[in-house]
Amino acid sequence: MIPIEDKNEKWTLFLDRDGVLNEEIHGGYVNEWKEFRFYPDTLSSLQTLSDFFHPIIVVTNQRGVGKGITKLENLHLIHENMIQEIQKNGGRIDRVYFCSDIDSESAFRKPNSGMALQAKADFPKIDFNKSIMVGNNLSDMRFGKRLEMHTVFITSTHPEMDNTHPDIDMIFPDLSSFASWMMSKIC
């Protein structure tokens, strides 16, 4: 269980992108904005979560850029459009960090901590002990645990996962269920 109960406490939310905010392309990459599909309740969930967290950070591995499959300018356009759609619907993303490195040993590629440390440099008030990492892969959970964050596993792409894994603090089927849990804890 995550010990979050006071709406006035300053908690940070780290979110993976593909498989959490939008549909993941199995065996491929979201290469253009026209391929990006929010999950049905993502926009309303982010509106809810915006009341509880500051900042809200997206941390996403984007190996397709490093492989030359996804154009960097397309990735930037995807993120700009994603943020605009979220804002139009009353939510927010304060910053997006991505790692396009192919090498799994890259300091910035999850589960390594580079993107979180970049976020901490840009948002010095981030306290990793008062941060939640939400993702749909065990690499997201390891990323969070390496910095002593609380972790939430979304089963969108791995429905077989259960919460017996030591890196998973809580498990939900989707971001909407997590947002509902947050409302029940704080409101």
N, C-alpha and C positions, 0 to 999 in steps of 0.2 A: 504494500500500500504506500502511496505517495503522501507525505505529511503536508498537504497544502489545504489550508482551511481559512486563511485570512486574505480577503480580496485586496487589502492594502499592502500586503507583502509584495516585494518586487521579485517576481520570478521571470525567468527567460524560457521561451519555447524554441527549441530547435526542431525543425521538420525536414525529413527527407522529401524529395519531390515525387519522382515516379513511383507509383504504387501507394502513395499516401494522399497527395493532392490530386493527381491525375492518373489516368489509366496507363499502366506500363505496357510497352510493346514487347511482347514475349519474343526473345531472341533478336531484338533490334533496338532502335533508338527513336525517340521523338526528334525528328530532324527539322521540322518546320512547324510554324504556328498552327497550320491547318490540320496537323496530326495530333495536336495537344487537346485532350479531352478531360476536363475536370470530372471527378466523380460527382454523382448527383447532389450530394449534400455538402460538398467541400466549401462552397461560397458561404452558405449560412453557418457552417461550422466555424469558419474563420472569423465571421462577424461575432459570434459568441466568444471565441477564444481571445479576440482582440481586447475584450473587457478585462481579462484576467492576466495577460502577459505583456511585458514590455522589457526587452524587445522580442519580436518574433523573427526568427532567422531561418532561412532555408539553406541547408547544406546538402549538396548533391554531387555525386560522382558522375561525370559526363565523359566517359572514355571514348564515345563516338567522335568527339572533337579531336582527340589525340590520334585516333585512327584515320582521320581525314574523311569520315563518313558524314559527320554533322559539321556544317560551316559555323565558325565562331560567331559571325554576324547573325546567323539564324538563331543560335543559342541566346544571344543578347536580346533579339527580338521576341523570342518565346518568353523570356523572363520579364521584359517590359510589358508585354501584353498580359501576361499572367497577373502581374502586380496591378495593372490598371483594372482588370476585371474584378479582382478581389476588392479593390478600393471602391469601385462602382457599386458593389454589393455590401458596403459597410464594414469590410474587414481590412486587414493590412498585413503586409510583409515589410519589415523594416530593412532587410538586406538579404541578398542572395549571394552565397559563396558557392563556387563550383570548382571541381578539380577535373581537368581534362587529361591528366597524366595517364599514360598507359601502364607504367610500372607500378605494381601493387605495393612496392616498398616506398613510394613517394610519401613524404611527410604530410602531404595535403589530402591524400586519398583515404577515405574512410576504409577501415576503422582507425587509421592514424589521426592524430589530433590537430593537424595544421589548420583546417578551416575553423575549428572552435577557437584556436588561439588567435587567428585573424579577427574573429568576431570580438573576442575579449579586448584586443588592441583598439578596435573601433568603438566598442561599447564598454569602457572600463568598469562600469558598475555591475557587469555580469558576475554572478556568483555561481560557479558550476554546481555547488551543493544545493542551490535553489534554481536548478535548471532541469528541464525535462526534454529528453530526446525521443521523438516519435518517428518510427521507421518501420519498414516492412521486411528488413533483412537482418540477419544476425550481425552483419558488419556495422549496421546502425547502432545496435545494442552495445557492441564492443566499443564503438566510438564514444558513446555516452558513458559507459562504465570506466573507461580509461581516465576520464576527468571527474569521476564520482558524481555524475548526473543520475537522475532517476530516468528509467527507461520505460517506454510504452511501445509494445509491438502491435502493429496493425496486420491482420491476417489476410489482407486483400489478395496477395499473391502466394501466400503459404498458409492455406486454411488448416493444414495438418498441425501447425505449431501449437504447442500448449505452454502454459506459464511455469513449467518445471525447469526450464533452462535457467541457469544461474545469472545470466545477463539480462533477463527479462523481469521487470518489476510488476508490470501489469500488461494485460492483453485485451484488445478490442477488435471487433470485426472491421471497423472503419473509423475515420476521423470524427464522424458525427456522434458515434457512441462515446468516444473520449470526451467530446465537448459536452455531451449530456451529463457524463459523470462529473466533469468540472463544475457544471451548474449545480448539481446536487450537493457537492462538497462545500461550495462557497456561498450559494444564495440561500 
